[in-house]
Amino acid sequence: MTHNLESLSPAYFGMVMATGIISITAHLLGFDGIAKGLFYLNLAFYVLLWAATVARFWLYRQEFLLDIIDHLRGPGFFTLPAGSSVLGSQFIILTDYITLGRALWVLAILLWLALTYTIFTAFTVKEEKPSLDKGITGGWLLAVVATQSIAVLSALIALDMPQPYKLGVNFLALSMWLWGGMLYIWMMSLIFYRYTFFRFSPGDLAPPYWINMGAMAISTLAGSLLIMNVKDAPFLDSLLPFLKGFSVFYWATGTWWIPMLFILGIWRHVYKRFPLEYDPLYWGAVFPLGMYAACTHEMAKALGFHFLDFLPVSFFYLALVAWTVTFIGLLRSLRPAKLRG
C-alpha cells in the first residue's frame, strides 16, 4: 500500500465518515468523553485529507481527473460530501458552533452537485466502458450515502432555523431522503445482479460492500430525524405513515445485510485465506457499523421501539473496536517497510 499523493485513494474521506458517526453515536449513548475526543481527531483528519486532496490535484492533476471518470475509483469521491456532512452534523450535535455546521452543509451540497453530475455524466458518455462485473462495486452506494448525509444534516440544521426557512430546509431533507432511496434501488439491483450472476473471487469482495448495509442505515437515520421534525413542518405530518413505514423498511433491509456480509467476510478471509491488511477502503466497512448503531438508536426513539435498545450499544462497541483496529492498521502502514513487524 503506497501513501504517496499520486495514488491517494479518492475514498479516504471514509475515515472522516467513520470517525464522525462513531463520535455522534458515543454522544447519543452518553459517552461524551469519547465523543469529544473523536470529534477533535476528526477535525484533524478532515483538514489533513483536504490538504492532501488539494495537493494531489495540483501536482497530479491528470491522475486526479482520470480517477473521477473511473468506474471503480470515481464513486470514492462521494466520501467528500459525505464526510463534510458528517463533520457538520458533529458541529451541530456536539458543539455550539452551529455556523460552522451550516458552512459544511453548504459545502457538502456544492460538492454533491458537482460530483453527481460530473461522475454520472462521464460514466454515461465515455466511449470505453467496463463490463458490469468489472465496473460496479458496493462503493457505488457512496453516492447514496452522500445524498442521505445531506438529508441528515439538513434535518438537524432545520431545528434551529426560523420560519419559513425551517419548512424549506425540511423539504430539502425530505427530497434528498427520497432521492437517496430511489438511487439505492437502482444501484442495488445492479450490485445484487453482479453478486449472483458473475464469477465472484475473494479479491472482488472489497470492503466497500459493507456500504450495502451502511446506505440503508443512514437512510433510516434520515427518516427517523424527519419523523421527529414533524412538529416543525406540517407537510411532514401528512406523510407520517409513509415516513415511518419506509424508515422501518430501510432498517430491516440494512439488518438483513449484516449476517450476509459477515458470512462473506469469513468466506473471503478464512475459507479463501485472502490476506487481511490495511486498505483505506476499510473505513468504508467501519462507517456502516457506527451508522447502524446511530440509526437504530434514533429509530427506536422516534417510533418507541425500545425493545431494540440493546442493539445500538452492541454495535457501538463493535464499531469502536473496528475503528481502533483500522486506525492501528493505518499507523502501521505509514511506517517504513523495514520497520513493520
DOTI-976572 format. One record per residue (C-alpha): residue number from 1; residue in one letter; x, y, z. Coordinates in Angstrom, 2 decimals, decimal comma. Layout:
// residues N
NUM | A | X | Y | Z
...
This chain:
// residues 341
1 | M | 0,00 | 0,00 | 0,00
2 | T | 1,58 | 3,28 | -1,06
3 | H | 0,66 | 6,55 | 0,55
4 | N | 2,09 | 8,97 | -1,99
5 | L | -0,19 | 11,66 | -3,30
6 | E | -0,23 | 10,31 | -6,83
7 | S | -2,10 | 7,16 | -5,80
8 | L | -4,10 | 8,61 | -2,90
9 | S | -7,49 | 6,88 | -2,72
10 | P | -10,44 | 9,19 | -3,51
11 | A | -12,36 | 7,29 | -0,81
12 | Y | -10,03 | 8,31 | 2,03
13 | F | -12,64 | 10,69 | 3,46
14 | G | -14,34 | 7,49 | 4,58
15 | M | -12,06 | 7,88 | 7,62
16 | V | -13,87 | 11,15 | 8,44
17 | M | -17,24 | 9,47 | 7,94
18 | A | -16,36 | 6,54 | 10,20
19 | T | -14,79 | 8,65 | 12,95
20 | G | -17,63 | 11,16 | 12,84
21 | I | -20,50 | 8,72 | 13,13
22 | I | -18,84 | 6,81 | 15,99
23 | S | -18,35 | 10,14 | 17,76
24 | I | -22,03 | 11,03 | 17,29
25 | T | -23,13 | 7,59 | 18,45
26 | A | -20,93 | 7,90 | 21,54
27 | H | -22,70 | 11,17 | 22,37
28 | L | -26,15 | 9,64 | 21,85
29 | L | -25,26 | 6,80 | 24,22
30 | G | -23,78 | 9,10 | 26,89
31 | F | -20,06 | 8,51 | 26,25
32 | D | -19,27 | 12,22 | 25,92
33 | G | -15,53 | 11,85 | 26,55
34 | I | -15,17 | 9,51 | 23,59
35 | A | -17,47 | 11,72 | 21,51
36 | K | -15,40 | 14,86 | 22,09
37 | G | -12,07 | 13,10 | 21,64
38 | L | -13,11 | 11,64 | 18,29
39 | F | -14,57 | 14,99 | 17,25
40 | Y | -11,23 | 16,79 | 17,67
41 | L | -9,40 | 13,94 | 15,99
42 | N | -11,85 | 14,10 | 13,11
43 | L | -11,17 | 17,80 | 12,65
44 | A | -7,50 | 16,95 | 12,18
45 | F | -8,36 | 14,14 | 9,73
46 | Y | -10,60 | 16,45 | 7,72
47 | V | -8,01 | 19,23 | 7,41
48 | L | -5,17 | 16,83 | 6,55
49 | L | -7,22 | 14,98 | 3,93
50 | W | -8,31 | 18,21 | 2,27
51 | A | -4,69 | 19,37 | 2,19
52 | A | -3,66 | 16,05 | 0,61
53 | T | -6,54 | 16,20 | -1,89
54 | V | -5,74 | 19,74 | -2,99
55 | A | -2,04 | 18,91 | -3,23
56 | R | -2,82 | 15,84 | -5,35
57 | F | -4,99 | 17,91 | -7,68
58 | W | -2,22 | 20,49 | -8,01
59 | L | 0,68 | 18,06 | -8,51
60 | Y | -1,04 | 15,12 | -10,25
61 | R | -3,98 | 16,70 | -11,99
62 | Q | -4,21 | 14,12 | -14,79
63 | E | -4,35 | 11,18 | -12,35
64 | F | -6,87 | 13,06 | -10,22
65 | L | -9,19 | 13,77 | -13,16
66 | L | -8,86 | 10,24 | -14,53
67 | D | -9,97 | 8,89 | -11,15
68 | I | -13,16 | 10,96 | -11,33
69 | I | -14,28 | 9,24 | -14,51
70 | D | -13,06 | 5,77 | -13,50
71 | H | -15,92 | 3,34 | -12,78
72 | L | -14,15 | 1,82 | -9,76
73 | R | -12,39 | 4,82 | -8,20
74 | G | -14,77 | 7,63 | -9,21
75 | P | -17,56 | 6,84 | -6,71
76 | G | -15,00 | 7,15 | -3,91
77 | F | -15,12 | 10,93 | -4,37
78 | F | -18,61 | 10,88 | -2,83
79 | T | -16,87 | 10,48 | 0,52
80 | L | -16,02 | 14,21 | 0,26
81 | P | -19,61 | 15,49 | 0,59
82 | A | -20,49 | 12,63 | 2,94
83 | G | -17,51 | 13,34 | 5,20
84 | S | -18,29 | 17,07 | 5,15
85 | S | -21,90 | 16,37 | 6,15
86 | V | -20,92 | 14,01 | 8,96
87 | L | -18,46 | 16,55 | 10,36
88 | G | -21,15 | 19,23 | 10,02
89 | S | -23,51 | 17,00 | 11,99
90 | Q | -20,85 | 16,73 | 14,69
91 | F | -20,67 | 20,52 | 14,91
92 | I | -24,45 | 20,75 | 15,25
93 | I | -24,80 | 17,95 | 17,81
94 | L | -21,61 | 18,29 | 19,86
95 | T | -20,75 | 22,00 | 19,84
96 | D | -22,25 | 25,48 | 19,89
97 | Y | -20,60 | 26,34 | 16,57
98 | I | -23,76 | 25,96 | 14,51
99 | T | -22,46 | 28,39 | 11,87
100 | L | -19,60 | 26,02 | 11,05
101 | G | -22,09 | 23,19 | 10,74
102 | R | -24,11 | 25,27 | 8,28
103 | A | -20,98 | 26,16 | 6,32
104 | L | -20,11 | 22,46 | 5,96
105 | W | -23,73 | 21,84 | 4,91
106 | V | -23,37 | 24,35 | 2,05
107 | L | -20,01 | 22,86 | 1,07
108 | A | -21,46 | 19,34 | 1,10
109 | I | -24,34 | 20,39 | -1,16
110 | L | -21,97 | 22,07 | -3,64
111 | L | -19,67 | 19,03 | -3,68
112 | W | -22,64 | 16,70 | -4,09
113 | L | -23,97 | 18,67 | -7,06
114 | A | -20,58 | 18,91 | -8,76
115 | L | -19,69 | 15,25 | -8,27
116 | T | -23,12 | 13,81 | -9,07
117 | Y | -23,43 | 15,47 | -12,43
118 | T | -19,74 | 15,16 | -13,33
119 | I | -19,28 | 11,49 | -12,45
120 | F | -22,54 | 10,12 | -13,81
121 | T | -22,36 | 12,22 | -16,96
122 | A | -18,84 | 10,93 | -17,57
123 | F | -19,95 | 7,34 | -16,97
124 | T | -22,75 | 7,85 | -19,48
125 | V | -20,84 | 9,45 | -22,36
126 | K | -17,41 | 7,81 | -22,13
127 | E | -16,74 | 5,53 | -25,07
128 | E | -14,70 | 2,82 | -23,34
129 | K | -16,70 | 1,23 | -20,51
130 | P | -16,04 | -1,86 | -18,40
131 | S | -18,44 | -4,78 | -18,23
132 | L | -20,82 | -4,86 | -15,26
133 | D | -18,76 | -7,37 | -13,28
134 | K | -15,63 | -5,23 | -13,70
135 | G | -17,20 | -1,82 | -13,29
136 | I | -19,53 | -1,88 | -10,29
137 | T | -18,88 | -2,46 | -6,60
138 | G | -20,56 | -1,59 | -3,32
139 | G | -18,55 | 1,63 | -3,49
140 | W | -21,13 | 2,99 | -5,93
141 | L | -23,51 | 3,22 | -2,98
142 | L | -21,35 | 6,02 | -1,59
143 | A | -23,47 | 8,21 | -3,86
144 | V | -26,49 | 7,14 | -1,79
145 | V | -24,63 | 7,77 | 1,46
146 | A | -23,60 | 11,25 | 0,31
147 | T | -27,21 | 12,05 | -0,61
148 | Q | -28,59 | 10,79 | 2,69
149 | S | -25,85 | 12,54 | 4,68
150 | I | -27,16 | 15,85 | 3,35
151 | A | -30,69 | 14,79 | 4,32
152 | V | -29,46 | 14,07 | 7,86
153 | L | -27,57 | 17,35 | 8,22
154 | S | -30,49 | 19,30 | 6,72
155 | A | -32,90 | 17,78 | 9,25
156 | L | -30,54 | 18,74 | 12,08
157 | I | -30,00 | 22,28 | 10,81
158 | A | -33,74 | 22,82 | 10,36
159 | L | -34,28 | 22,53 | 14,12
160 | D | -32,64 | 25,91 | 14,83
161 | M | -33,90 | 27,81 | 11,81
162 | P | -36,76 | 30,33 | 11,86
163 | Q | -39,77 | 30,01 | 9,60
164 | P | -40,15 | 29,93 | 6,64
165 | Y | -36,57 | 28,61 | 6,29
166 | K | -37,41 | 25,73 | 8,61
167 | L | -40,01 | 24,49 | 6,12
168 | G | -37,66 | 24,84 | 3,17
169 | V | -34,76 | 23,01 | 4,80
170 | N | -37,05 | 20,20 | 5,97
171 | F | -38,36 | 19,91 | 2,41
172 | L | -34,77 | 19,66 | 1,17
173 | A | -34,13 | 16,92 | 3,73
174 | L | -37,23 | 15,06 | 2,58
175 | S | -36,31 | 15,40 | -1,10
176 | M | -32,77 | 14,13 | -0,55
177 | W | -34,11 | 11,25 | 1,56
178 | L | -36,46 | 10,23 | -1,24
179 | W | -33,84 | 10,58 | -3,95
180 | G | -31,32 | 8,58 | -1,93
181 | G | -33,84 | 5,76 | -1,56
182 | M | -34,54 | 5,69 | -5,28
183 | L | -30,83 | 5,74 | -6,09
184 | Y | -30,27 | 2,78 | -3,75
185 | I | -32,95 | 0,75 | -5,55
186 | W | -31,32 | 1,43 | -8,92
187 | M | -27,79 | 0,65 | -7,81
188 | M | -28,53 | -2,24 | -5,50
189 | S | -30,36 | -4,03 | -8,30
190 | L | -27,19 | -3,94 | -10,40
191 | I | -24,94 | -4,89 | -7,49
192 | F | -27,12 | -7,84 | -6,49
193 | Y | -27,23 | -8,97 | -10,11
194 | R | -23,44 | -8,78 | -10,25
195 | Y | -23,29 | -10,75 | -6,95
196 | T | -25,34 | -13,65 | -8,18
197 | F | -24,74 | -13,99 | -11,92
198 | F | -21,00 | -13,33 | -12,34
199 | R | -17,96 | -15,14 | -11,01
200 | F | -17,06 | -13,80 | -7,58
201 | S | -13,47 | -14,06 | -6,30
202 | P | -12,16 | -13,05 | -2,86
203 | G | -10,48 | -10,03 | -4,42
204 | D | -13,84 | -8,83 | -5,69
205 | L | -15,28 | -8,66 | -2,18
206 | A | -13,75 | -5,29 | -1,35
207 | P | -14,60 | -3,59 | 1,98
208 | P | -16,99 | -1,06 | 0,36
209 | Y | -19,53 | -3,88 | 0,00
210 | W | -20,38 | -3,03 | 3,63
211 | I | -21,93 | 0,13 | 2,18
212 | N | -24,77 | -2,20 | 1,08
213 | M | -25,82 | -2,01 | 4,72
214 | G | -24,47 | 1,45 | 5,52
215 | A | -26,55 | 3,13 | 2,82
216 | M | -29,70 | 1,68 | 4,36
217 | A | -28,59 | 2,61 | 7,87
218 | I | -28,07 | 6,29 | 7,02
219 | S | -31,40 | 6,26 | 5,14
220 | T | -33,03 | 5,01 | 8,35
221 | L | -31,33 | 7,77 | 10,35
222 | A | -32,54 | 10,47 | 7,95
223 | G | -36,10 | 9,10 | 8,03
224 | S | -36,09 | 8,97 | 11,84
225 | L | -34,97 | 12,60 | 12,06
226 | L | -37,71 | 13,63 | 9,65
227 | I | -40,27 | 11,84 | 11,84
228 | M | -39,06 | 13,82 | 14,84
229 | N | -39,25 | 17,07 | 12,82
230 | V | -42,98 | 16,64 | 12,11
231 | K | -43,96 | 19,32 | 14,64
232 | D | -41,92 | 21,93 | 12,74
233 | A | -43,11 | 21,08 | 9,23
234 | P | -46,84 | 20,36 | 8,81
235 | F | -46,35 | 18,79 | 5,38
236 | L | -44,34 | 16,05 | 7,07
237 | D | -47,34 | 15,23 | 9,27
238 | S | -49,39 | 14,24 | 6,21
239 | L | -46,53 | 11,91 | 5,20
240 | L | -46,02 | 10,42 | 8,65
241 | P | -47,24 | 6,85 | 7,88
242 | F | -45,03 | 6,85 | 4,78
243 | L | -42,02 | 8,16 | 6,72
244 | K | -42,46 | 5,55 | 9,45
245 | G | -43,04 | 2,68 | 7,04
246 | F | -40,06 | 3,42 | 4,83
247 | S | -37,75 | 4,08 | 7,78
248 | V | -38,54 | 0,61 | 9,13
249 | F | -38,22 | -0,79 | 5,59
250 | Y | -34,74 | 0,72 | 5,26
251 | W | -33,73 | -0,53 | 8,71
252 | A | -34,96 | -4,06 | 8,01
253 | T | -33,09 | -4,14 | 4,68
254 | G | -29,89 | -2,95 | 6,33
255 | T | -30,30 | -5,52 | 9,09
256 | W | -30,69 | -8,32 | 6,53
257 | W | -27,32 | -7,44 | 5,05
258 | I | -25,36 | -7,76 | 8,32
259 | P | -25,24 | -11,60 | 8,61
260 | M | -24,69 | -11,88 | 4,85
261 | L | -21,69 | -9,56 | 4,96
262 | F | -20,17 | -11,35 | 7,95
263 | I | -20,59 | -14,72 | 6,19
264 | L | -18,95 | -13,38 | 3,03
265 | G | -16,14 | -11,91 | 5,12
266 | I | -15,47 | -15,32 | 6,70
267 | W | -15,55 | -16,90 | 3,23
268 | R | -13,04 | -14,33 | 1,99
269 | H | -10,52 | -14,32 | 4,83
270 | V | -10,92 | -17,76 | 6,45
271 | Y | -12,02 | -20,16 | 3,73
272 | K | -10,21 | -18,46 | 0,82
273 | R | -7,35 | -17,17 | 3,03
274 | F | -7,38 | -13,73 | 1,44
275 | P | -4,77 | -11,61 | 3,29
276 | L | -6,15 | -9,13 | 5,80
277 | E | -4,04 | -5,99 | 5,57
278 | Y | -4,73 | -2,27 | 5,84
279 | D | -6,53 | -0,62 | 2,96
280 | P | -8,14 | 2,85 | 3,10
281 | L | -11,30 | 1,22 | 1,79
282 | Y | -11,71 | -0,49 | 5,17
283 | W | -13,01 | 2,80 | 6,56
284 | G | -15,99 | 2,11 | 4,32
285 | A | -16,62 | -1,02 | 6,41
286 | V | -16,23 | 0,76 | 9,78
287 | F | -18,70 | 3,52 | 8,91
288 | P | -21,74 | 1,21 | 8,42
289 | L | -21,23 | -0,37 | 11,85
290 | G | -21,31 | 3,01 | 13,57
291 | M | -24,18 | 4,21 | 11,41
292 | Y | -26,24 | 1,13 | 12,23
293 | A | -25,83 | 1,89 | 15,94
294 | A | -26,83 | 5,54 | 15,45
295 | C | -29,81 | 4,83 | 13,18
296 | T | -31,20 | 2,11 | 15,44
297 | H | -30,96 | 4,43 | 18,45
298 | E | -32,79 | 7,24 | 16,66
299 | M | -35,41 | 4,96 | 15,09
300 | A | -36,16 | 3,43 | 18,48
301 | K | -36,52 | 6,94 | 19,89
302 | A | -38,72 | 8,19 | 17,04
303 | L | -41,03 | 5,16 | 16,91
304 | G | -40,89 | 3,98 | 20,52
305 | F | -39,17 | 0,71 | 19,62
306 | H | -37,30 | 0,49 | 22,92
307 | F | -37,07 | -3,29 | 22,70
308 | L | -34,24 | -2,57 | 20,24
309 | D | -32,21 | -0,56 | 22,75
310 | F | -29,66 | -3,35 | 23,14
311 | L | -28,56 | -3,04 | 19,51
312 | P | -27,10 | 0,50 | 19,50
313 | V | -24,82 | -0,25 | 22,45
314 | S | -23,69 | -3,58 | 20,98
315 | F | -22,91 | -2,13 | 17,57
316 | F | -21,26 | 0,92 | 19,09
317 | Y | -18,69 | -1,30 | 20,83
318 | L | -18,26 | -3,34 | 17,65
319 | A | -17,74 | -0,17 | 15,61
320 | L | -15,28 | 1,20 | 18,16
321 | V | -13,22 | -1,99 | 18,01
322 | A | -13,30 | -1,96 | 14,20
323 | W | -12,25 | 1,72 | 14,17
324 | T | -9,36 | 1,03 | 16,56
325 | V | -8,08 | -1,94 | 14,54
326 | T | -8,31 | 0,04 | 11,29
327 | F | -6,58 | 3,06 | 12,81
328 | I | -3,74 | 0,84 | 14,09
329 | G | -3,51 | -0,60 | 10,58
330 | L | -3,20 | 2,93 | 9,19
331 | L | -0,41 | 3,81 | 11,62
332 | R | 1,46 | 0,58 | 10,83
333 | S | 1,12 | 1,14 | 7,09
334 | L | 2,65 | 4,60 | 7,40
335 | R | 5,85 | 3,19 | 8,89
336 | P | 8,80 | 2,48 | 6,58
337 | A | 8,61 | -1,08 | 5,25
338 | K | 11,79 | -2,16 | 7,05
339 | L | 10,29 | -1,16 | 10,42
340 | R | 6,98 | -3,01 | 10,07
341 | G | 6,57 | -6,03 | 12,29
